[in-house]
Amino acid sequence: MSGGPESTVSRETAHDASSSTTDNKENPYAAPAAAYAGISPLDTPIGAAAQRASQVLHPHTVTLPRPKTRRMLTIANQKGGVGKTTSAVNLASALAVQGLRVLVVDLDPQGNASTALGVPHHSGTPSSYELLIGEVTAAEAIQQSPHHEGLFCIPATIDLAGAEIELVSMVAREGRLKNALSEKALAAIDADFILIDCPPSLGLLTVNALVAANEVLIPIQCEYYALEGVGQLLRNIELVQSHLNPDLHVSTVLLTMYDGRTKLADQVAEEVRRHFGDRVLRAVIPRSVKVSEAPGFGMTVLDYDPGSRGAMSYLDAGRELAARTATTNSQEQQ
């Protein structure tokens, strides 16, 4: 048979031939191995996605760094339909499946966050309404989500719809949530993150959330008029900062509903990053049918379809939040 050494090496004898010498340059199987010697499977998009999906399905395989002190973030945007509740529950789930303890406080009378986390929130259930008017403590209102042992929720019931009116006549009405979520009240669950889901308005419920937290996370959809309501929100944040909570600041901006098929989405994302700088997370949440379907089954997208693009994106966003926490803590220690 004619041909070089490559044509005479069969599949069965290739291994023996390559093992008989330490430097067999003629071995056709040695070249691919050398070419990929320095490359990890995680360096490929498919490998990285598989790793993230594995973390959702097997949450005990990874643990994110715990923040030095508990972080409380109010998720707010006066414009409706931008992904506030979706981001609140899915970020909470993403942090929980990666080893952190997370509490979601549902301040939206619609109770959608409570639904997605699978906790009961029918009228009469101890909820954020009773918490605000002082009828129950935080420990009495907290429920554990059935989806994860490290995920908790203070649900919202329809009773919360009248809370705005009732709070008007109460003493220290703007600080009632802050007092209810004191370190002592939350000692039992030892939460690393508290995420407060606000209604799409700038009333007393949202003001209570802004007074209670030190950080604001603003979800901004990658669509037309995306920044229209953000200006008013920022002015209200400045007012709360000046008069009620000097530590309040916008720490995080999350781009949602990104559609890579349109130039508009890229233009909006570029404008947001130019305005907010490094406060914008690198992770971007795409438009996803799975993200929209999950609440209908009483789940977050990480429970409903952990391999979907939406789940992967929220997992990345949660990891980025935790990494920023670690960076902040290391800077404080220096």
ZADO-1210 file (C-alpha; in nm, 4 decimals, padded with zeros to 6 digits):
<atoms>
<atom x="00.0000" y="00.0000" z="00.0000" code="MET" pos="1"/>
<atom x="00.1365" y="00.3374" z="-00.0960" code="SER" pos="2"/>
<atom x="00.1352" y="00.6490" z="00.1184" code="GLY" pos="3"/>
<atom x="00.3084" y="00.7868" z="00.4239" code="GLY" pos="4"/>
<atom x="00.2902" y="00.6667" z="00.7802" code="PRO" pos="5"/>
<atom x="-00.0523" y="00.8275" z="00.8281" code="GLU" pos="6"/>
<atom x="-00.2111" y="00.5823" z="00.5843" code="SER" pos="7"/>
<atom x="-00.0678" y="00.2794" z="00.7624" code="THR" pos="8"/>
<atom x="-00.1875" y="00.3597" z="01.1112" code="VAL" pos="9"/>
<atom x="-00.5229" y="00.2006" z="01.1849" code="SER" pos="10"/>
<atom x="-00.7739" y="00.3193" z="01.4507" code="ARG" pos="11"/>
<atom x="-00.7038" y="00.0130" z="01.6630" code="GLU" pos="12"/>
<atom x="-00.3256" y="00.0550" z="01.6637" code="THR" pos="13"/>
<atom x="-00.3162" y="00.4325" z="01.6878" code="ALA" pos="14"/>
<atom x="-00.3151" y="00.4365" z="02.0672" code="HIS" pos="15"/>
<atom x="-00.0352" y="00.1801" z="02.0881" code="ASP" pos="16"/>
<atom x="00.1668" y="00.3597" z="01.8265" code="ALA" pos="17"/>
<atom x="00.1369" y="00.6948" z="02.0036" code="SER" pos="18"/>
<atom x="00.2256" y="00.5435" z="02.3403" code="SER" pos="19"/>
<atom x="00.5389" y="00.3726" z="02.2075" code="SER" pos="20"/>
<atom x="00.7208" y="00.7029" z="02.1703" code="THR" pos="21"/>
<atom x="00.7179" y="01.0285" z="02.3609" code="THR" pos="22"/>
<atom x="00.7482" y="01.2459" z="02.0520" code="ASP" pos="23"/>
<atom x="00.5759" y="01.0853" z="01.7550" code="ASN" pos="24"/>
<atom x="00.5139" y="01.3780" z="01.5190" code="LYS" pos="25"/>
<atom x="00.3740" y="01.1399" z="01.2574" code="GLU" pos="26"/>
<atom x="00.0836" y="01.0357" z="01.4849" code="ASN" pos="27"/>
<atom x="-00.2326" y="01.1874" z="01.3338" code="PRO" pos="28"/>
<atom x="-00.4053" y="01.1777" z="01.6733" code="TYR" pos="29"/>
<atom x="-00.1395" y="01.3867" z="01.8464" code="ALA" pos="30"/>
<atom x="-00.2006" y="01.7090" z="01.6532" code="ALA" pos="31"/>
<atom x="-00.5610" y="01.7679" z="01.7694" code="PRO" pos="32"/>
<atom x="-00.4648" y="01.6949" z="02.1295" code="ALA" pos="33"/>
<atom x="-00.1822" y="01.9480" z="02.1124" code="ALA" pos="34"/>
<atom x="-00.4058" y="02.2050" z="01.9455" code="ALA" pos="35"/>
<atom x="-00.6634" y="02.1879" z="02.2254" code="TYR" pos="36"/>
<atom x="-00.4233" y="02.1321" z="02.5142" code="ALA" pos="37"/>
<atom x="-00.4681" y="02.4803" z="02.6611" code="GLY" pos="38"/>
<atom x="-00.8419" y="02.5111" z="02.6024" code="ILE" pos="39"/>
<atom x="-01.0993" y="02.4305" z="02.8680" code="SER" pos="40"/>
<atom x="-01.4467" y="02.3089" z="02.7679" code="PRO" pos="41"/>
<atom x="-01.5790" y="02.6093" z="02.9637" code="LEU" pos="42"/>
<atom x="-01.4110" y="02.8409" z="02.7128" code="ASP" pos="43"/>
<atom x="-01.6692" y="02.7476" z="02.4511" code="THR" pos="44"/>
<atom x="-02.0233" y="02.8933" z="02.4501" code="PRO" pos="45"/>
<atom x="-02.1813" y="02.5490" z="02.4670" code="ILE" pos="46"/>
<atom x="-01.9524" y="02.4422" z="02.7519" code="GLY" pos="47"/>
<atom x="-02.0223" y="02.7589" z="02.9500" code="ALA" pos="48"/>
<atom x="-02.3986" y="02.7206" z="02.9007" code="ALA" pos="49"/>
<atom x="-02.3803" y="02.3577" z="03.0096" code="ALA" pos="50"/>
<atom x="-02.1956" y="02.4578" z="03.3251" code="GLN" pos="51"/>
<atom x="-02.4573" y="02.7202" z="03.4138" code="ARG" pos="52"/>
<atom x="-02.7417" y="02.4750" z="03.3526" code="ALA" pos="53"/>
<atom x="-02.5635" y="02.2229" z="03.5742" code="SER" pos="54"/>
<atom x="-02.5462" y="02.4821" z="03.8512" code="GLN" pos="55"/>
<atom x="-02.9232" y="02.5270" z="03.8373" code="VAL" pos="56"/>
<atom x="-02.9920" y="02.1545" z="03.8354" code="LEU" pos="57"/>
<atom x="-02.7262" y="02.0803" z="04.0989" code="HIS" pos="58"/>
<atom x="-02.7156" y="02.3961" z="04.3138" code="PRO" pos="59"/>
<atom x="-02.4830" y="02.2572" z="04.5788" code="HIS" pos="60"/>
<atom x="-02.1964" y="02.2392" z="04.3288" code="THR" pos="61"/>
<atom x="-02.1266" y="02.6139" z="04.3474" code="VAL" pos="62"/>
<atom x="-02.1315" y="02.8728" z="04.6224" code="THR" pos="63"/>
<atom x="-02.1128" y="03.2458" z="04.5596" code="LEU" pos="64"/>
<atom x="-01.9276" y="03.4668" z="04.8086" code="PRO" pos="65"/>
<atom x="-02.1475" y="03.5952" z="05.0896" code="ARG" pos="66"/>
<atom x="-02.1545" y="03.9739" z="05.1292" code="PRO" pos="67"/>
<atom x="-01.9822" y="04.1151" z="05.4350" code="LYS" pos="68"/>
<atom x="-02.3081" y="04.2820" z="05.5342" code="THR" pos="69"/>
<atom x="-02.6613" y="04.2126" z="05.4176" code="ARG" pos="70"/>
<atom x="-02.7534" y="04.3909" z="05.0941" code="ARG" pos="71"/>
<atom x="-03.1027" y="04.5312" z="05.0504" code="MET" pos="72"/>
<atom x="-03.2045" y="04.6380" z="04.6998" code="LEU" pos="73"/>
<atom x="-03.5258" y="04.8088" z="04.5964" code="THR" pos="74"/>
<atom x="-03.6231" y="04.7107" z="04.2428" code="ILE" pos="75"/>
<atom x="-03.8077" y="05.0109" z="04.1055" code="ALA" pos="76"/>
<atom x="-03.9194" y="05.1768" z="03.7845" code="ASN" pos="77"/>
<atom x="-04.2367" y="05.3803" z="03.7615" code="GLN" pos="78"/>
<atom x="-04.2930" y="05.2552" z="03.4076" code="LYS" pos="79"/>
<atom x="-04.4960" y="04.9349" z="03.4015" code="GLY" pos="80"/>
<atom x="-04.4025" y="04.6243" z="03.2072" code="GLY" pos="81"/>
<atom x="-04.0249" y="04.6689" z="03.2216" code="VAL" pos="82"/>
<atom x="-03.9536" y="04.3456" z="03.4107" code="GLY" pos="83"/>
<atom x="-03.9449" y="04.4576" z="03.7750" code="LYS" pos="84"/>
<atom x="-04.1202" y="04.1559" z="03.9223" code="THR" pos="85"/>
<atom x="-03.9664" y="03.9151" z="03.6713" code="THR" pos="86"/>
<atom x="-03.6195" y="04.0430" z="03.7575" code="SER" pos="87"/>
<atom x="-03.6875" y="04.0396" z="04.1323" code="ALA" pos="88"/>
<atom x="-03.7917" y="03.6743" z="04.1480" code="VAL" pos="89"/>
<atom x="-03.5427" y="03.5418" z="03.8942" code="ASN" pos="90"/>
<atom x="-03.2454" y="03.7266" z="04.0430" code="LEU" pos="91"/>
<atom x="-03.3521" y="03.5978" z="04.3841" code="ALA" pos="92"/>
<atom x="-03.3704" y="03.2439" z="04.2501" code="SER" pos="93"/>
<atom x="-03.0355" y="03.2808" z="04.0713" code="ALA" pos="94"/>
<atom x="-02.8668" y="03.3911" z="04.3943" code="LEU" pos="95"/>
<atom x="-03.0364" y="03.1173" z="04.5978" code="ALA" pos="96"/>
<atom x="-02.9398" y="02.8286" z="04.3671" code="VAL" pos="97"/>
<atom x="-02.5796" y="02.9476" z="04.3883" code="GLN" pos="98"/>
<atom x="-02.5626" y="02.9192" z="04.7655" code="GLY" pos="99"/>
<atom x="-02.6941" y="03.2481" z="04.9054" code="LEU" pos="100"/>
<atom x="-02.9975" y="03.3152" z="05.1259" code="ARG" pos="101"/>
<atom x="-03.2434" y="03.5586" z="04.9710" code="VAL" pos="102"/>
<atom x="-03.5646" y="03.7265" z="05.0887" code="LEU" pos="103"/>
<atom x="-03.8092" y="03.8814" z="04.8427" code="VAL" pos="104"/>
<atom x="-04.0460" y="04.1430" z="04.9857" code="VAL" pos="105"/>
<atom x="-04.3512" y="04.1737" z="04.7613" code="ASP" pos="106"/>
<atom x="-04.4873" y="04.5306" z="04.7787" code="LEU" pos="107"/>
<atom x="-04.7010" y="04.5073" z="04.4646" code="ASP" pos="108"/>
<atom x="-05.0738" y="04.4517" z="04.5437" code="PRO" pos="109"/>
<atom x="-05.0980" y="04.2269" z="04.2376" code="GLN" pos="110"/>
<atom x="-04.8830" y="03.9723" z="04.4217" code="GLY" pos="111"/>
<atom x="-04.7088" y="03.8454" z="04.1085" code="ASN" pos="112"/>
<atom x="-04.3771" y="03.7915" z="04.2842" code="ALA" pos="113"/>
<atom x="-04.5536" y="03.5785" z="04.5454" code="SER" pos="114"/>
<atom x="-04.7119" y="03.3720" z="04.2689" code="THR" pos="115"/>
<atom x="-04.3811" y="03.3126" z="04.0912" code="ALA" pos="116"/>
<atom x="-04.2149" y="03.2022" z="04.4149" code="LEU" pos="117"/>
<atom x="-04.4953" y="02.9572" z="04.4860" code="GLY" pos="118"/>
<atom x="-04.6070" y="03.0960" z="04.8229" code="VAL" pos="119"/>
<atom x="-04.9725" y="03.1375" z="04.9325" code="PRO" pos="120"/>
<atom x="-05.0961" y="03.4961" z="04.9192" code="HIS" pos="121"/>
<atom x="-05.4734" y="03.4846" z="04.9534" code="HIS" pos="122"/>
<atom x="-05.6485" y="03.7487" z="05.1623" code="SER" pos="123"/>
<atom x="-05.5866" y="03.6900" z="05.5327" code="GLY" pos="124"/>
<atom x="-05.2350" y="03.5487" z="05.4855" code="THR" pos="125"/>
<atom x="-04.9756" y="03.7365" z="05.6955" code="PRO" pos="126"/>
<atom x="-04.8262" y="03.9642" z="05.4339" code="SER" pos="127"/>
<atom x="-04.6503" y="04.2907" z="05.3598" code="SER" pos="128"/>
<atom x="-04.9776" y="04.4728" z="05.4297" code="TYR" pos="129"/>
<atom x="-04.9962" y="04.3552" z="05.7899" code="GLU" pos="130"/>
<atom x="-04.6224" y="04.4186" z="05.8183" code="LEU" pos="131"/>
<atom x="-04.6616" y="04.7828" z="05.7150" code="LEU" pos="132"/>
<atom x="-04.9514" y="04.8590" z="05.9496" code="ILE" pos="133"/>
<atom x="-04.7814" y="04.6805" z="06.2385" code="GLY" pos="134"/>
<atom x="-05.0102" y="04.3809" z="06.2880" code="GLU" pos="135"/>
<atom x="-04.7383" y="04.1166" z="06.2321" code="VAL" pos="136"/>
<atom x="-04.3602" y="04.0984" z="06.2531" code="THR" pos="137"/>
<atom x="-04.1326" y="04.0108" z="05.9628" code="ALA" pos="138"/>
<atom x="-04.0653" y="03.6685" z="06.1134" code="ALA" pos="139"/>
<atom x="-04.4404" y="03.5968" z="06.1178" code="GLU" pos="140"/>
<atom x="-04.4900" y="03.7060" z="05.7562" code="ALA" pos="141"/>
<atom x="-04.1909" y="03.5278" z="05.5999" code="ILE" pos="142"/>
<atom x="-04.2611" y="03.2109" z="05.4043" code="GLN" pos="143"/>
<atom x="-04.0081" y="02.9734" z="05.2550" code="GLN" pos="144"/>
<atom x="-04.0387" y="02.9173" z="04.8819" code="SER" pos="145"/>
<atom x="-04.0936" y="02.5503" z="04.7915" code="PRO" pos="146"/>
<atom x="-03.8434" y="02.5922" z="04.5077" code="HIS" pos="147"/>
<atom x="-03.5320" y="02.6304" z="04.7224" code="HIS" pos="148"/>
<atom x="-03.4335" y="02.6093" z="05.0871" code="GLU" pos="149"/>
<atom x="-03.2490" y="02.9413" z="05.0720" code="GLY" pos="150"/>
<atom x="-03.5319" y="03.1398" z="04.9089" code="LEU" pos="151"/>
<atom x="-03.7896" y="03.3252" z="05.1211" code="PHE" pos="152"/>
<atom x="-04.0767" y="03.5646" z="05.0562" code="CYS" pos="153"/>
<atom x="-04.2967" y="03.8117" z="05.2393" code="ILE" pos="154"/>
<atom x="-04.6027" y="03.7877" z="05.0141" code="PRO" pos="155"/>
<atom x="-04.8441" y="04.0582" z="04.9007" code="ALA" pos="156"/>
<atom x="-05.2203" y="04.0146" z="04.9191" code="THR" pos="157"/>
<atom x="-05.5009" y="04.2183" z="04.7662" code="ILE" pos="158"/>
<atom x="-05.5319" y="04.3940" z="05.1050" code="ASP" pos="159"/>
<atom x="-05.2181" y="04.5893" z="05.0122" code="LEU" pos="160"/>
<atom x="-05.4198" y="04.7848" z="04.7549" code="ALA" pos="161"/>
<atom x="-05.5628" y="05.0047" z="05.0305" code="GLY" pos="162"/>
<atom x="-05.2378" y="05.0501" z="05.2187" code="ALA" pos="163"/>
<atom x="-05.1500" y="05.3751" z="05.0407" code="GLU" pos="164"/>
<atom x="-05.4572" y="05.5435" z="05.1913" code="ILE" pos="165"/>
<atom x="-05.4100" y="05.3939" z="05.5382" code="GLU" pos="166"/>
<atom x="-05.0436" y="05.4933" z="05.5545" code="LEU" pos="167"/>
<atom x="-05.1218" y="05.8610" z="05.4951" code="VAL" pos="168"/>
<atom x="-05.2444" y="05.9141" z="05.8517" code="SER" pos="169"/>
<atom x="-04.9804" y="05.6999" z="06.0237" code="MET" pos="170"/>
<atom x="-04.6838" y="05.8299" z="06.2206" code="VAL" pos="171"/>
<atom x="-04.3503" y="05.8004" z="06.0386" code="ALA" pos="172"/>
<atom x="-04.5363" y="05.6604" z="05.7399" code="ARG" pos="173"/>
<atom x="-04.2309" y="05.6623" z="05.5102" code="GLU" pos="174"/>
<atom x="-04.0165" y="05.4513" z="05.7437" code="GLY" pos="175"/>
<atom x="-04.2531" y="05.1739" z="05.8468" code="ARG" pos="176"/>
<atom x="-04.0989" y="04.9107" z="05.6200" code="LEU" pos="177"/>
<atom x="-03.7469" y="05.0017" z="05.7327" code="LYS" pos="178"/>
<atom x="-03.8444" y="04.9547" z="06.0975" code="ASN" pos="179"/>
<atom x="-04.0191" y="04.6255" z="06.0184" code="ALA" pos="180"/>
<atom x="-03.7112" y="04.4882" z="05.8366" code="LEU" pos="181"/>
<atom x="-03.4631" y="04.5557" z="06.1153" code="SER" pos="182"/>
<atom x="-03.1615" y="04.3321" z="06.1750" code="GLU" pos="183"/>
<atom x="-03.3305" y="04.1840" z="06.4817" code="LYS" pos="184"/>
<atom x="-03.6509" y="04.1049" z="06.2927" code="ALA" pos="185"/>
<atom x="-03.4602" y="03.9220" z="06.0173" code="LEU" pos="186"/>
<atom x="-03.2076" y="03.7423" z="06.2378" code="ALA" pos="187"/>
<atom x="-03.3900" y="03.4097" z="06.2057" code="ALA" pos="188"/>
<atom x="-03.3329" y="03.3677" z="05.8304" code="ILE" pos="189"/>
<atom x="-02.9896" y="03.5355" z="05.8112" code="ASP" pos="190"/>
<atom x="-03.0517" y="03.6608" z="05.4569" code="ALA" pos="191"/>
<atom x="-02.7607" y="03.7716" z="05.2390" code="ASP" pos="192"/>
<atom x="-02.9808" y="03.9671" z="04.9978" code="PHE" pos="193"/>
<atom x="-03.3201" y="04.1315" z="05.0380" code="ILE" pos="194"/>
<atom x="-03.4945" y="04.2272" z="04.7139" code="LEU" pos="195"/>
<atom x="-03.7994" y="04.4548" z="04.7398" code="ILE" pos="196"/>
<atom x="-04.0418" y="04.4387" z="04.4477" code="ASP" pos="197"/>
<atom x="-04.2269" y="04.7689" z="04.4042" code="CYS" pos="198"/>
<atom x="-04.5518" y="04.8577" z="04.2266" code="PRO" pos="199"/>
<atom x="-04.5261" y="05.0577" z="03.9010" code="PRO" pos="200"/>
<atom x="-04.5856" y="05.3907" z="04.0746" code="SER" pos="201"/>
<atom x="-04.4091" y="05.6387" z="04.3003" code="LEU" pos="202"/>
<atom x="-04.6549" y="05.6345" z="04.5910" code="GLY" pos="203"/>
<atom x="-04.6023" y="05.5590" z="04.9590" code="LEU" pos="204"/>
<atom x="-04.5327" y="05.1903" z="04.8999" code="LEU" pos="205"/>
<atom x="-04.2390" y="05.2709" z="04.6734" code="THR" pos="206"/>
<atom x="-04.1213" y="05.5463" z="04.9088" code="VAL" pos="207"/>
<atom x="-04.1194" y="05.2960" z="05.1955" code="ASN" pos="208"/>
<atom x="-03.9085" y="05.0633" z="04.9827" code="ALA" pos="209"/>
<atom x="-03.6632" y="05.3430" z="04.8981" code="LEU" pos="210"/>
<atom x="-03.6294" y="05.4405" z="05.2640" code="VAL" pos="211"/>
<atom x="-03.5742" y="05.0803" z="05.3749" code="ALA" pos="212"/>
<atom x="-03.2966" y="04.9967" z="05.1249" code="ALA" pos="213"/>
<atom x="-02.9552" y="05.1456" z="05.0566" code="ASN" pos="214"/>
<atom x="-02.9474" y="05.0389" z="04.6938" code="GLU" pos="215"/>
<atom x="-03.1789" y="05.0755" z="04.3966" code="VAL" pos="216"/>
<atom x="-03.1813" y="04.8326" z="04.1051" code="LEU" pos="217"/>
<atom x="-03.3498" y="04.9775" z="03.7963" code="ILE" pos="218"/>
<atom x="-03.4665" y="04.7372" z="03.5235" code="PRO" pos="219"/>
<atom x="-03.4779" y="04.9123" z="03.1863" code="ILE" pos="220"/>
<atom x="-03.6325" y="04.7508" z="02.8815" code="GLN" pos="221"/>
<atom x="-03.4447" y="04.7739" z="02.5535" code="CYS" pos="222"/>
<atom x="-03.7342" y="04.9383" z="02.3751" code="GLU" pos="223"/>
<atom x="-03.8585" y="05.2795" z="02.2654" code="TYR" pos="224"/>
<atom x="-03.9297" y="05.5274" z="02.5500" code="TYR" pos="225"/>
<atom x="-03.7165" y="05.3113" z="02.7794" code="ALA" pos="226"/>
<atom x="-03.5669" y="05.6094" z="02.9622" code="LEU" pos="227"/>
<atom x="-03.8870" y="05.8149" z="02.9671" code="GLU" pos="228"/>
<atom x="-03.9849" y="05.7305" z="03.3254" code="GLY" pos="229"/>
<atom x="-03.6338" y="05.6873" z="03.4605" code="VAL" pos="230"/>
<atom x="-03.5723" y="06.0620" z="03.4883" code="GLY" pos="231"/>
<atom x="-03.8643" y="06.1098" z="03.7274" code="GLN" pos="232"/>
<atom x="-03.7557" y="05.8046" z="03.9261" code="LEU" pos="233"/>
<atom x="-03.4050" y="05.9457" z="03.9640" code="LEU" pos="234"/>
<atom x="-03.5464" y="06.2787" z="04.0851" code="ARG" pos="235"/>
<atom x="-03.7569" y="06.0983" z="04.3453" code="ASN" pos="236"/>
<atom x="-03.4553" y="05.8967" z="04.4550" code="ILE" pos="237"/>
<atom x="-03.2672" y="06.2245" z="04.5051" code="GLU" pos="238"/>
<atom x="-03.5540" y="06.3612" z="04.7154" code="LEU" pos="239"/>
<atom x="-03.5584" y="06.0511" z="04.9351" code="VAL" pos="240"/>
<atom x="-03.1804" y="06.0697" z="04.9620" code="GLN" pos="241"/>
<atom x="-03.1946" y="06.4347" z="05.0694" code="SER" pos="242"/>
<atom x="-03.4711" y="06.4050" z="05.3282" code="HIS" pos="243"/>
<atom x="-03.5141" y="06.0447" z="05.4414" code="LEU" pos="244"/>
<atom x="-03.2270" y="05.8126" z="05.3467" code="ASN" pos="245"/>
<atom x="-02.8846" y="05.9672" z="05.2749" code="PRO" pos="246"/>
<atom x="-02.7318" y="05.6246" z="05.2002" code="ASP" pos="247"/>
<atom x="-02.9674" y="05.5553" z="04.9093" code="LEU" pos="248"/>
<atom x="-02.8065" y="05.5274" z="04.5655" code="HIS" pos="249"/>
<atom x="-02.8597" y="05.3618" z="04.2288" code="VAL" pos="250"/>
<atom x="-02.6115" y="05.0752" z="04.2384" code="SER" pos="251"/>
<atom x="-02.7368" y="04.8538" z="03.9564" code="THR" pos="252"/>
<atom x="-02.9108" y="04.8838" z="03.6216" code="VAL" pos="253"/>
<atom x="-03.0354" y="04.5731" z="03.4416" code="LEU" pos="254"/>
<atom x="-03.1198" y="04.5707" z="03.0708" code="LEU" pos="255"/>
<atom x="-03.4283" y="04.3578" z="03.0020" code="THR" pos="256"/>
<atom x="-03.6338" y="04.2430" z="02.7022" code="MET" pos="257"/>
<atom x="-03.3330" y="04.2629" z="02.4720" code="TYR" pos="258"/>
<atom x="-03.4018" y="04.1550" z="02.1138" code="ASP" pos="259"/>
<atom x="-03.0760" y="04.1126" z="01.9254" code="GLY" pos="260"/>
<atom x="-03.2589" y="04.1122" z="01.5908" code="ARG" pos="261"/>
<atom x="-03.3332" y="04.4845" z="01.6137" code="THR" pos="262"/>
<atom x="-03.1018" y="04.7835" z="01.5903" code="LYS" pos="263"/>
<atom x="-03.3238" y="04.9654" z="01.8393" code="LEU" pos="264"/>
<atom x="-03.2294" y="04.7258" z="02.1206" code="ALA" pos="265"/>
<atom x="-02.8591" y="04.7922" z="02.0617" code="ASP" pos="266"/>
<atom x="-02.9182" y="05.1668" z="02.0469" code="GLN" pos="267"/>
<atom x="-03.1099" y="05.1688" z="02.3751" code="VAL" pos="268"/>
<atom x="-02.8502" y="04.9486" z="02.5447" code="ALA" pos="269"/>
<atom x="-02.5715" y="05.1782" z="02.4246" code="GLU" pos="270"/>
<atom x="-02.7564" y="05.4860" z="02.5501" code="GLU" pos="271"/>
<atom x="-02.8210" y="05.3309" z="02.8919" code="VAL" pos="272"/>
<atom x="-02.4573" y="05.2246" z="02.9299" code="ARG" pos="273"/>
<atom x="-02.3403" y="05.5707" z="02.8289" code="ARG" pos="274"/>
<atom x="-02.5658" y="05.7322" z="03.0892" code="HIS" pos="275"/>
<atom x="-02.5159" y="05.4906" z="03.3835" code="PHE" pos="276"/>
<atom x="-02.1646" y="05.3647" z="03.3106" code="GLY" pos="277"/>
<atom x="-02.0401" y="05.0638" z="03.5054" code="ASP" pos="278"/>
<atom x="-02.3590" y="05.0470" z="03.7102" code="ARG" pos="279"/>
<atom x="-02.5140" y="04.8593" z="03.4168" code="VAL" pos="280"/>
<atom x="-02.4695" y="04.4837" z="03.4486" code="LEU" pos="281"/>
<atom x="-02.2878" y="04.3144" z="03.1626" code="ARG" pos="282"/>
<atom x="-02.5522" y="04.0417" z="03.1655" code="ALA" pos="283"/>
<atom x="-02.8512" y="04.1334" z="02.9490" code="VAL" pos="284"/>
<atom x="-03.1915" y="03.9648" z="02.9795" code="ILE" pos="285"/>
<atom x="-03.3286" y="03.8620" z="02.6378" code="PRO" pos="286"/>
<atom x="-03.6891" y="03.8483" z="02.5301" code="ARG" pos="287"/>
<atom x="-03.7924" y="03.4956" z="02.6161" code="SER" pos="288"/>
<atom x="-04.1162" y="03.3006" z="02.5941" code="VAL" pos="289"/>
<atom x="-03.9976" y="03.0789" z="02.8803" code="LYS" pos="290"/>
<atom x="-03.9515" y="03.3793" z="03.1101" code="VAL" pos="291"/>
<atom x="-04.3098" y="03.4862" z="03.0350" code="SER" pos="292"/>
<atom x="-04.4551" y="03.1377" z="03.0779" code="GLU" pos="293"/>
<atom x="-04.2895" y="03.0513" z="03.4099" code="ALA" pos="294"/>
<atom x="-04.5120" y="03.2599" z="03.6463" code="PRO" pos="295"/>
<atom x="-04.8211" y="03.0861" z="03.5087" code="GLY" pos="296"/>
<atom x="-04.6883" y="02.7657" z="03.6637" code="PHE" pos="297"/>
<atom x="-04.5963" y="02.9324" z="03.9937" code="GLY" pos="298"/>
<atom x="-04.2256" y="02.9145" z="03.9109" code="MET" pos="299"/>
<atom x="-03.9258" y="03.1247" z="03.8269" code="THR" pos="300"/>
<atom x="-03.7682" y="03.0597" z="03.4878" code="VAL" pos="301"/>
<atom x="-03.4763" y="02.8843" z="03.6604" code="LEU" pos="302"/>
<atom x="-03.7209" y="02.6235" z="03.7907" code="ASP" pos="303"/>
<atom x="-03.9426" y="02.6146" z="03.4826" code="TYR" pos="304"/>
<atom x="-03.6702" y="02.5766" z="03.2195" code="ASP" pos="305"/>
<atom x="-03.3179" y="02.5939" z="03.3668" code="PRO" pos="306"/>
<atom x="-03.1540" y="02.5453" z="03.0273" code="GLY" pos="307"/>
<atom x="-03.3277" y="02.8384" z="02.8570" code="SER" pos="308"/>
<atom x="-03.1530" y="03.1593" z="02.7529" code="ARG" pos="309"/>
<atom x="-03.3571" y="03.3549" z="03.0064" code="GLY" pos="310"/>
<atom x="-03.2495" y="03.1302" z="03.2938" code="ALA" pos="311"/>
<atom x="-02.8859" y="03.1466" z="03.1875" code="MET" pos="312"/>
<atom x="-02.8990" y="03.5252" z="03.1658" code="SER" pos="313"/>
<atom x="-03.0464" y="03.5671" z="03.5134" code="TYR" pos="314"/>
<atom x="-02.7911" y="03.3203" z="03.6484" code="LEU" pos="315"/>
<atom x="-02.5144" y="03.5366" z="03.4995" code="ASP" pos="316"/>
<atom x="-02.6739" y="03.8533" z="03.6403" code="ALA" pos="317"/>
<atom x="-02.6947" y="03.6994" z="03.9876" code="GLY" pos="318"/>
<atom x="-02.3326" y="03.5918" z="03.9724" code="ARG" pos="319"/>
<atom x="-02.2343" y="03.9430" z="03.8660" code="GLU" pos="320"/>
<atom x="-02.4238" y="04.0965" z="04.1585" code="LEU" pos="321"/>
<atom x="-02.2428" y="03.8674" z="04.4015" code="ALA" pos="322"/>
<atom x="-01.9051" y="03.9424" z="04.2410" code="ALA" pos="323"/>
<atom x="-01.9691" y="04.3146" z="04.2798" code="ARG" pos="324"/>
<atom x="-02.0454" y="04.2520" z="04.6447" code="THR" pos="325"/>
<atom x="-01.7141" y="04.0751" z="04.6901" code="ALA" pos="326"/>
<atom x="-01.5313" y="04.3588" z="04.5141" code="THR" pos="327"/>
<atom x="-01.7008" y="04.6196" z="04.7303" code="THR" pos="328"/>
<atom x="-01.6187" y="04.4297" z="05.0473" code="ASN" pos="329"/>
<atom x="-01.2512" y="04.3924" z="04.9532" code="SER" pos="330"/>
<atom x="-01.2296" y="04.7650" z="04.8822" code="GLN" pos="331"/>
<atom x="-01.3845" y="04.8460" z="05.2203" code="GLU" pos="332"/>
<atom x="-01.1282" y="04.6311" z="05.3988" code="GLN" pos="333"/>
<atom x="-00.8309" y="04.8073" z="05.2362" code="GLN" pos="334"/>
</atoms>
